[in-house]
Each structure stands twice: as C-alpha cells, then as structure tokens.
Amino acid sequence: MVYDWFNRQASDDVSTEKVLEEKPEGSEVVSSDSSNNQEESSPMNQEESSLEWARSAYARLKAQQAQQKTSQPLVEIDSASETALAANVQPEFSAQSSSFEAGGSLLEQAALQRQVRQQELEEKVEEVSPEPRLGEFDETFAWSAEVLAAQGRKPEKISLEEIDWLGRLRRGLEKTRQGFVKGLLENLGDDPLTPEVLDDLETLLLRADAGVEATDQVLDALRRRMNEEVVDPAEGLRFLKQQLCNLLEAPIQDTGTDLLAPERGRLNIWLFVGVNGVGKTTTLGKLANLAVRSGYTALIAAADTFRAAAVEQVKVWGARSGVPVIANSTANADPAAVVFDAIGAARSKSTDLVLVDTAGRLQTKHNLMEELQKVRRIIDRLAPEARVESLLILDASQGQNGLRQAMAFAQAASLTGVVITKLDGTSRGGVALAVASEARLPIRFIGAGEGIRDLRPFNSFEFVEALLANY
C-alpha cells in the first residue's frame, strides 16, 4: 500500500480488517464511506476516549508492522546513525582536500577538488530512505493519536507515516515551544484572562516572530471575547488555538485547495525560489523523494546553474530517489534552456511532476530576477496547459528579516505558496503566522529536521497543536 502524502491518504486502500480478523475491544469498524459522517468529525474531548482510541490505533499498527516483517524485511537507518556516519567521513575528505593543495597544476587541483566535493555531497544525502518504526506506546504516540482523533480520524484509517511525522513535528518545534509556551503558562496561571495577560501574550508572539499583523489579529479577537464574557485559562487557550488556526488557514482556503498535490493526467511544474542558504535544493530533493514514495513520477530540472556544486547536489538527490535529472554541465549555462529540455523530457515520458531548482537570487541583483522571469516565460510558452506552482523557500531561523528579503520574489516569481524550512533549529517558528498574515500566501510544506522524511505537507491544526503540545 502506497501512502500518498500529498493527498494524505492511502492510494491503494487496503482494509486493515484483513490484517486483524478481530477488532480491538472498544473499537468500531466503519466503511470507507463513513469518513464524512457527523460522528467521525466530532472531536475527542474525553481523556479516557482518547486513550482508548490511541490503544486501538497502536494495536492495529503493530499488527500491520508484524505482517510486513514476515513478508518483506525493512532496512532501517536512524538519523543519529546517519549523522555519525557523516561525521566519521568528513575528516577523511578534509585530509584529501589538504593533500590536493600540496602539488599539481591549478587545473589538476580544481578537478580533484570537484571530485571531493561530489563525494562529500553524496555522503550528506541519505543512502536509504529510513522507514518509520513503531516504538513503545508512549506519551508521544498517545499525543500524536489524539491529534489525529481530534481531526475525526478512525484508528483503522491512520498510518504509521502519520504518527511518525507528528512526533517529528513536535520535536522540531521544541525550541519555539519552549520560548513561547513556557511564558504563556506563567502568564495564564489559574485566574481569568486580564488585559495585562494579553499584553504579555503580545510580547511572546512578537518574540516568536509572528509579526505585527498576526499578533494584532489574535489579540483583537481575544479582547472581543473578553468583553463578552469572563474567559478562564483553559477556554482562553482553546480560543487562542482556534485563532491561530484560522489565521494560518485563511490563505489556504482562499486558493480553494487544501493540500497541494500534483494533478494526475496533467503536467505539473513546480518552481522553487529563494535566497541562498535557505535550503532550496535540499527541499527540492526531499519533495522529489516524497513524490516517488507517494506514487508519482517526477523529474528534476537543475536550473541553478550559477552556484558552485548546485547541479552536482541535485544529481545526488535524484540518484537517491530514482528521479531523472535534466542538467547542463556547462558553467553558468542558461537556466531557461535547462527548463526547456526538462519540459520536453517530461512530455515524452508522461511525467507527473517537474521540480525546477532555480538560482538563489538576491533582490538586489536585478539581472537574476530577470532570469527568473525568463524561466517563467519559457514555461508559459512551451507548456500553457501545465499546472504551474511557484514556491518560495523560507528559512524559519531568519524570521522577519528573511520574510522581508524573500518577498522581493513575489512579483518576479508569481508566488503561489511557501515552504518553511529549518523549524527545528530556531525559536522563531511563529514566522509561519507572519507568512499567512503579511505575505498572505498559503504555507504548503514545512521542514522540521535534517532527515529525508522531515518535510511534509502543512496542516494548520497539527502545527498549532505541536506548537502548544501538552498545554
């Protein structure tokens, strides 16, 4: 069974009742048509019911995993082992680089250094896509299950992929949560909300780089609620979560597309734009891997021809995921020509998705912005029937500064969405709120870790729950 992450569903819907002949006690077998009924969409409010739901889901996933192990052993490499492996090989490459400088002509040294750089890139990209593992029934699993249950899911309709991702997302937002939630709890206390508490909340939101517009919008809603009735801490927190979700969800709803997914039977072209260092090429590689594992055919256009080693890096990602790469090995090759060739190749192979890596263009370099517009004109001329998405890659650790700098791409790139990366390395995760309120762009994917599985489609409810986990 292939889990389509873009649409958040199994593409080959195999009933889990075939795995478990007897349902766990307390669970309910439902047909696939029941996903929209009223009972399924109602939140799980009672702690006892949530725990029972989690146990039922755990039992089913455990049985599925046991069946998979008997039929096809899984090769698993955890991220800690991969990090250690990369650390172990790095000194060897550094020593080789030093020896290259000792002798030989400048051309020979340059050639050898390119080889070393290629080897380093190959080691940095994960050799094997690590499969999620079902560990013990712990607090993290119970929390992840509760988040899925609150969205109206049934135990027999979830996957280990979803549980695994929620745990990764929660861990990835730890730094933002520590700075935001700890201060929030200290201010809430046990008494009803007061104007002083809202003033402190304003400070916390701004520190998390939520932005002025988002902060004002949330606080105005809370003040209106306080004018209507006395708001206790529990209700205040619930209302805060609701406001944060509404703010994040508004740009997504305006597009009419809840989840961004390649359209079957049609050429889809996604451009990735952003300044240098935000993780653009890495994000593209992870999305290529996600597309393949979700059952789509993909192709990469290595149109970042100006940055050293960018093409080599894309080729490594393509090789790891089995995705073809269209590239021009000539230095400073024309990016539009690469896109031209990629569109031709995609059509000949009936490819679902073309991922285009573009140069890291600073807004002060007008010639590069013109080059980006040229790429877009090539796409519009050669593939007018294609569904084109232009995704801005934003480094969360840059906060408001990164957002203002990157928004210079809006006009040239005709942005349709944002991918937020590196949420795990910053306390500024609130920048997601600024993206929604100030840029008014839908967040389509988020990255919360270094691993190949640490990038997933954005879900506003899950993001807010992870941000305020256990509070």
Phi and psi in degrees as a GROMACS rama.xvg file:
@    title "Ramachandran Plot"
@    xaxis  label "Phi"
@    yaxis  label "Psi"
@TYPE xy
-97.142  129.477  VAL-2
-95.0943  116.405  TYR-3
-85.1238  101.109  ASP-4
-70.0382  -27.7983  TRP-5
-64.851  -37.8391  PHE-6
-103.066  0.674632  ASN-7
54.7479  50.9653  ARG-8
-159.743  160.62  GLN-9
-76.1797  127.828  ALA-10
-76.2099  -22.9066  SER-11
-121.601  93.4329  ASP-12
-75.425  87.5037  ASP-13
-91.0085  122.369  VAL-14
-65.0325  133.509  SER-15
-75.4259  -8.04706  THR-16
-67.898  -19.3823  GLU-17
-73.7267  -23.5142  LYS-18
-82.2609  -43.0073  VAL-19
-113.541  109.57  LEU-20
-68.91  -30.9352  GLU-21
-114.945  127.844  GLU-22
-73.3487  149.523  LYS-23
-61.9382  148.448  PRO-24
-58.9125  132.566  GLU-25
92.7488  -10.2881  GLY-26
-91.4321  166.417  SER-27
-130.189  128.175  GLU-28
-82.8574  127.589  VAL-29
-127.33  154.877  VAL-30
-79.0083  164.491  SER-31
-65.6658  -19.7355  SER-32
-80.2332  -5.92284  ASP-33
-86.823  5.14952  SER-34
-66.3096  -17.9841  SER-35
-108.503  5.7082  ASN-36
-75.1194  165.181  ASN-37
-65.9171  -37.782  GLN-38
-63.4911  -39.8331  GLU-39
-70.611  -30.3557  GLU-40
-85.0884  -6.84588  SER-41
-77.5301  136.986  SER-42
-65.2385  154.603  PRO-43
-94.0413  103.444  MET-44
-96.0739  -28.0729  ASN-45
-85.1978  133.793  GLN-46
-59.9424  -39.1096  GLU-47
-63.8397  -42.7037  GLU-48
-65.9219  -39.7897  SER-49
-63.7592  -40.7206  SER-50
-66.8924  -39.8949  LEU-51
-64.7929  -40.6981  GLU-52
-60.8604  -45.5818  TRP-53
-63.562  -41.5133  ALA-54
-65.157  -39.0678  ARG-55
-64.3653  -43.8707  SER-56
-63.6161  -41.323  ALA-57
-62.7181  -42.3006  TYR-58
-62.6322  -40.9797  ALA-59
-68.485  -44.3513  ARG-60
-64.3267  -36.7474  LEU-61
-65.4568  -40.8116  LYS-62
-66.9445  -40.1477  ALA-63
-62.9587  -42.8267  GLN-64
-65.0391  -39.2792  GLN-65
-63.5162  -39.8885  ALA-66
-66.5328  -40.1691  GLN-67
-65.0564  -36.727  GLN-68
-66.7907  -32.8808  LYS-69
-74.3441  -27.2667  THR-70
-96.4543  -34.308  SER-71
-152.605  106.434  GLN-72
-61.1147  144.089  PRO-73
-100.105  138.26  LEU-74
-95.314  118.883  VAL-75
-122.512  130.248  GLU-76
-128.663  118.857  ILE-77
-80.1982  159.992  ASP-78
-64.149  -30.6006  SER-79
-64.9173  -41.1766  ALA-80
-65.2639  -39.0757  SER-81
-65.8292  -39.8877  GLU-82
-63.0976  -41.6702  THR-83
-64.7076  -39.2129  ALA-84
-62.6452  -45.372  LEU-85
-62.2793  -38.5193  ALA-86
-66.8496  -34.9951  ALA-87
-71.124  -33.2783  ASN-88
-87.976  -17.4891  VAL-89
-61.1849  -45.8627  GLN-90
-58.8365  -35.0188  PRO-91
-61.5764  -43.0705  GLU-92
-67.7277  -38.5096  PHE-93
-62.5304  -40.0702  SER-94
-65.1037  -40.136  ALA-95
-64.2519  -40.8527  GLN-96
-61.3637  -38.8766  SER-97
-66.3199  -39.6533  SER-98
-67.9982  -29.0586  SER-99
-65.2643  -30.924  PHE-100
-76.4249  -12.6865  GLU-101
-75.6118  -28.6807  ALA-102
-156.47  177.959  GLY-103
90.0891  161.883  GLY-104
-72.973  168.548  SER-105
-62.0595  -38.4373  LEU-106
-66.2683  -40.7833  LEU-107
-64.9676  -43.2375  GLU-108
-61.5383  -42.4274  GLN-109
-62.9236  -41.6449  ALA-110
-64.344  -43.7582  ALA-111
-66.2079  -38.9213  LEU-112
-64.4169  -35.318  GLN-113
-64.8089  -38.3342  ARG-114
-63.539  -43.6509  GLN-115
-63.6032  -41.9734  VAL-116
-61.4532  -39.9832  ARG-117
-62.8721  -42.7795  GLN-118
-63.0866  -41.063  GLN-119
-62.6048  -42.214  GLU-120
-62.4071  -40.837  LEU-121
-64.9069  -35.962  GLU-122
-72.9354  -30.1376  GLU-123
-74.7942  -28.7142  LYS-124
-83.4626  135.936  VAL-125
-61.0747  132.537  GLU-126
-68.5081  -39.4009  GLU-127
-130.375  135.954  VAL-128
-70.6086  111.033  SER-129
-69.0225  130.235  PRO-130
-80.0019  142.652  GLU-131
-65.0834  146.25  PRO-132
-118.237  140.567  ARG-133
-88.398  107.442  LEU-134
-88.2067  -148.952  GLY-135
-73.9485  159.085  GLU-136
-77.4824  94.3819  PHE-137
-119.333  -172.293  ASP-138
-64.5745  -35.853  GLU-139
-66.2635  -43.0776  THR-140
-62.8788  -44.8554  PHE-141
-60.6846  -40.6967  ALA-142
-65.6578  -45.0214  TRP-143
-60.5191  -42.5807  SER-144
-64.3631  -38.5683  ALA-145
-63.9939  -38.719  GLU-146
-63.6647  -42.0374  VAL-147
-67.8481  -39.9284  LEU-148
-63.5582  -38.3042  ALA-149
-65.7134  -18.3887  ALA-150
-92.5582  8.19006  GLN-151
87.5685  16.5506  GLY-152
-81.8604  155.785  ARG-153
-105.841  149.719  LYS-154
-55.3041  -34.5768  PRO-155
-82.0409  -0.0583492  GLU-156
-114.77  15.5564  LYS-157
-111.374  165.538  ILE-158
-124.859  159.84  SER-159
-64.4965  -29.9965  LEU-160
-56.7314  -43.2226  GLU-161
-68.2015  -43.5712  GLU-162
-61.7235  -44.2534  ILE-163
-62.0015  -43.8365  ASP-164
-64.9123  -42.1675  TRP-165
-61.9053  -38.4068  LEU-166
-64.178  -40.1229  GLY-167
-65.934  -41.4658  ARG-168
-63.7314  -42.777  LEU-169
-61.8151  -44.6572  ARG-170
-66.188  -36.9362  ARG-171
-66.4384  -29.6608  GLY-172
-92.0907  11.648  LEU-173
-58.5441  -43.9627  GLU-174
-65.513  -42.2432  LYS-175
-66.6671  -40.6051  THR-176
-64.6367  -40.2886  ARG-177
-62.2155  -41.8084  GLN-178
-75.0637  -32.1933  GLY-179
-90.7355  -51.7182  PHE-180
-71.2254  -39.4991  VAL-181
-57.9726  -46.5789  LYS-182
-66.4401  -34.8542  GLY-183
-63.9742  -45.0421  LEU-184
-64.0648  -40.8025  LEU-185
-62.0806  -32.9904  GLU-186
-83.4388  -32.458  ASN-187
-68.5073  -50.6163  LEU-188
60.2383  -146.32  GLY-189
-111.662  -2.01253  ASP-190
-94.724  160.331  ASP-191
-59.0344  158.319  PRO-192
-63.7076  143.156  LEU-193
-129.112  164.092  THR-194
-56.8893  -33.2807  PRO-195
-65.6083  -38.7185  GLU-196
-64.1312  -39.1562  VAL-197
-66.6365  -34.6793  LEU-198
-63.5082  -41.0687  ASP-199
-67.2923  -37.6409  ASP-200
-63.2875  -37.1304  LEU-201
-59.5576  -43.2201  GLU-202
-62.7619  -42.3155  THR-203
-64.0167  -42.1293  LEU-204
-65.1608  -40.8789  LEU-205
-67.7983  -36.4806  LEU-206
-64.7251  -31.8606  ARG-207
-82.1321  6.83967  ALA-208
63.5419  35.9846  ASP-209
-72.2265  -18.9134  ALA-210
91.3198  156.873  GLY-211
-68.3875  -44.8526  VAL-212
-62.5372  -46.3536  GLU-213
-64.1049  -42.5004  ALA-214
-62.1896  -45.9897  THR-215
-62.6736  -39.9544  ASP-216
-64.1603  -44.2084  GLN-217
-67.4732  -44.8521  VAL-218
-68.1874  -36.889  LEU-219
-61.6988  -41.0725  ASP-220
-64.8652  -40.8122  ALA-221
-65.8691  -40.188  LEU-222
-64.1168  -40.578  ARG-223
-62.4145  -39.9365  ARG-224
-66.0674  -40.3304  ARG-225
-66.0502  -29.686  MET-226
-72.397  -21.451  ASN-227
-88.566  -34.8186  GLU-228
-160.115  166.297  GLU-229
-74.5866  129.204  VAL-230
-112.531  115.669  VAL-231
-79.9007  165.999  ASP-232
-56.6104  -42.5004  PRO-233
-63.2066  -45.1951  ALA-234
-68.4948  -35.9215  GLU-235
-62.5903  -40.4349  GLY-236
-67.8669  -42.8252  LEU-237
-61.1741  -42.6553  ARG-238
-66.9901  -36.7484  PHE-239
-62.0822  -45.4878  LEU-240
-58.5434  -42.4807  LYS-241
-62.8894  -41.9951  GLN-242
-66.6191  -40.6472  GLN-243
-63.0505  -42.328  LEU-244
-62.6129  -44.7577  CYS-245
-60.1171  -41.2081  ASN-246
-64.802  -44.5676  LEU-247
-69.9488  -31.3831  LEU-248
-82.0487  -24.7642  GLU-249
-55.0304  -51.0027  ALA-250
-64.103  -31.2734  PRO-251
-67.2021  -44.0933  ILE-252
-65.6205  -32.0213  GLN-253
-63.2681  -28.4323  ASP-254
-78.8615  -19.3703  THR-255
77.5797  6.8355  GLY-256
-127.392  109.61  THR-257
-66.8498  -43.8337  ASP-258
-125.804  133.907  LEU-259
-83.3681  118.669  LEU-260
-139.826  147.471  ALA-261
-61.0224  140.894  PRO-262
-89.3153  123.132  GLU-263
-64.7083  142.831  ARG-264
75.8169  15.5272  GLY-265
-148.495  146.355  ARG-266
-73.3278  125.834  LEU-267
-113.851  129.575  ASN-268
-123.784  119.376  ILE-269
-114.013  121.364  TRP-270
-96.5267  138.869  LEU-271
-113.476  118.39  PHE-272
-124.771  158.278  VAL-273
157.325  164.088  GLY-274
-73.146  165.346  VAL-275
-62.1555  139.69  ASN-276
91.873  0.372123  GLY-277
-85.7983  -7.20548  VAL-278
94.2885  30.1481  GLY-279
-63.9061  -51.9043  LYS-280
-66.1928  -40.1379  THR-281
-62.9139  -42.1245  THR-282
-61.4694  -43.2695  THR-283
-60.1531  -43.0845  LEU-284
-62.0431  -41.157  GLY-285
-67.0718  -38.3453  LYS-286
-69.3279  -33.3623  LEU-287
-61.9857  -43.4392  ALA-288
-64.1003  -40.9658  ASN-289
-63.3533  -39.5101  LEU-290
-64.6442  -44.5849  ALA-291
-63.241  -45.4478  VAL-292
-70.8851  -15.6901  ARG-293
-94.7204  4.02576  SER-294
92.9209  15.5152  GLY-295
-103.18  154.219  TYR-296
-93.8338  139.086  THR-297
-136.761  160.979  ALA-298
-146.962  141.089  LEU-299
-109.493  133.69  ILE-300
-105.609  112.785  ALA-301
-83.6525  75.1155  ALA-302
-92.422  3.14786  ALA-303
-87.5638  81.337  ASP-304
-93.8016  -0.522624  THR-305
-99.2823  -25.2066  PHE-306
-88.0416  134.067  ARG-307
-59.9461  132.168  ALA-308
71.4964  3.38913  ALA-309
-63.9677  -43.8466  ALA-310
-65.0868  -42.2374  VAL-311
-61.7613  -40.3383  GLU-312
-64.0136  -42.3548  GLN-313
-63.2387  -39.492  VAL-314
-62.9633  -37.3682  LYS-315
-63.9654  -46.0863  VAL-316
-60.6259  -42.9532  TRP-317
-62.191  -41.309  GLY-318
-63.9061  -41.2911  ALA-319
-64.6581  -32.4788  ARG-320
-102.534  -0.0253992  SER-321
69.7634  32.3733  GLY-322
-108.202  125.921  VAL-323
-62.6096  146.867  PRO-324
-122.096  125.985  VAL-325
-97.4256  120.542  ILE-326
-146.521  163.581  ALA-327
-124.416  117.616  ASN-328
-73.732  -9.13395  SER-329
-69.1509  134.836  THR-330
-62.4356  136.056  ALA-331
55.8017  38.1423  ASN-332
-64.4833  161.339  ALA-333
-71.8968  115.454  ASP-334
-59.2692  -37.8751  PRO-335
-62.6791  -34.2617  ALA-336
-66.6908  -37.7094  ALA-337
-63.5209  -44.0373  VAL-338
-63.9985  -38.4602  VAL-339
-56.4027  -49.4868  PHE-340
-65.2307  -37.9101  ASP-341
-65.3638  -40.0391  ALA-342
-64.0854  -41.9829  ILE-343
-61.6792  -42.7602  GLY-344
-66.2492  -40.2327  ALA-345
-64.2022  -40.0621  ALA-346
-66.9152  -40.7863  ARG-347
-65.8361  -27.3896  SER-348
-105.802  5.78743  LYS-349
52.2204  46.6666  SER-350
-74.0088  141.241  THR-351
-73.6851  -44.0573  ASP-352
-136.823  128.375  LEU-353
-109.557  121.187  VAL-354
-103.638  120.76  LEU-355
-108.271  116.942  VAL-356
-88.7377  121.565  ASP-357
-109.758  167.906  THR-358
-68.9109  154.353  ALA-359
-77.8433  95.0105  GLY-360
-96.9669  117.697  ARG-361
-79.9041  144.176  LEU-362
-65.8646  -16.4508  GLN-363
-81.5452  -14.0047  THR-364
-96.9061  88.1423  LYS-365
-62.0621  -34.1351  HIS-366
-63.4295  -34.4809  ASN-367
-71.8822  -35.1567  LEU-368
-65.2218  -37.5104  MET-369
-63.9017  -35.9532  GLU-370
-64.6153  -37.9747  GLU-371
-64.1129  -41.4158  LEU-372
-65.2799  -34.6349  GLN-373
-63.6988  -42.9915  LYS-374
-58.8644  -42.8456  VAL-375
-66.0352  -38.219  ARG-376
-64.8705  -37.0977  ARG-377
-61.9495  -43.976  ILE-378
-63.5949  -46.1255  ILE-379
-62.996  -32.4979  ASP-380
-80.3756  -42.6476  ARG-381
-83.5722  -30.3504  LEU-382
-134.293  63.9338  ALA-383
-64.0229  -22.047  PRO-384
-84.8041  -9.92352  GLU-385
-72.2464  151.749  ALA-386
-91.2837  114.622  ARG-387
-108.134  130.801  VAL-388
-121.78  137.651  GLU-389
-118.595  107.904  SER-390
-107.138  124.529  LEU-391
-84.9003  126.287  LEU-392
-93.7668  121.926  ILE-393
-121.822  124.635  LEU-394
-79.8348  115.054  ASP-395
-60.2582  -30.7604  ALA-396
-68.2966  -18.0212  SER-397
-81.4781  -13.3994  GLN-398
54.586  -139.838  GLY-399
-61.8186  -35.7333  GLN-400
-61.0742  -45.9657  ASN-401
-64.2482  -37.3785  GLY-402
-64.525  -46.4947  LEU-403
-65.1101  -40.041  ARG-404
-65.8879  -45.6863  GLN-405
-70.7021  -26.7211  ALA-406
-66.0904  -10.4002  MET-407
-65.3373  -15.804  ALA-408
-79.7301  -14.6905  PHE-409
-54.9915  -48.5907  ALA-410
-72.5627  -46.4166  GLN-411
-67.7167  -35.9119  ALA-412
-98.1257  -6.03045  ALA-413
49.3243  57.7903  SER-414
-58.279  139.423  LEU-415
-119.884  -5.61377  THR-416
-175.406  174.79  GLY-417
-132.562  142.99  VAL-418
-116.95  121.507  VAL-419
-99.7943  123.746  ILE-420
-112.499  168.03  THR-421
59.3932  34.6737  LYS-422
-65.9235  -24.5014  LEU-423
-77.0983  -14.5044  ASP-424
-105.854  15.6109  GLY-425
-145.156  158.799  THR-426
-98.8237  11.2762  SER-427
-105.286  34.2736  ARG-428
-62.4145  -15.9062  GLY-429
-66.1375  -8.6337  GLY-430
-60.7438  -21.9599  VAL-431
-59.6381  -35.7862  ALA-432
-68.5235  -37.1617  LEU-433
-66.8045  -38.0059  ALA-434
-59.4668  -43.3029  VAL-435
-71.9869  -39  ALA-436
-88.2177  -39.3028  SER-437
-91.437  -49.1443  GLU-438
-78.2174  -23.5983  ALA-439
54.1974  41.0461  ARG-440
-114.864  143.561  LEU-441
-72.4734  134.307  PRO-442
-81.557  123.249  ILE-443
-103.888  -34.694  ARG-444
-143.164  154.274  PHE-445
-135.393  145.915  ILE-446
-115.679  130.991  GLY-447
-133.856  43.8084  ALA-448
165.374  173.755  GLY-449
-89.0526  -19.9195  GLU-450
-70.5867  163.066  GLY-451
-68.716  -21.1068  ILE-452
-98.0158  9.91576  ARG-453
-93.675  24.0126  ASP-454
-131.483  125.854  LEU-455
-145.001  162.216  ARG-456
-57.7085  144.626  PRO-457
-80.1285  136.025  PHE-458
-131.67  115.537  ASN-459
-61.9136  -40.2373  SER-460
-64.1806  -46.4136  PHE-461
-65.2525  -37.3085  GLU-462
-62.5956  -46.7398  PHE-463
-67.0325  -40.2995  VAL-464
-64.1357  -39.4019  GLU-465
-68.7624  -35.6437  ALA-466
-65.6054  -36.0972  LEU-467
-114.319  34.3425  LEU-468
-57.2442  132.944  ALA-469
68.3682  16.2007  ASN-470
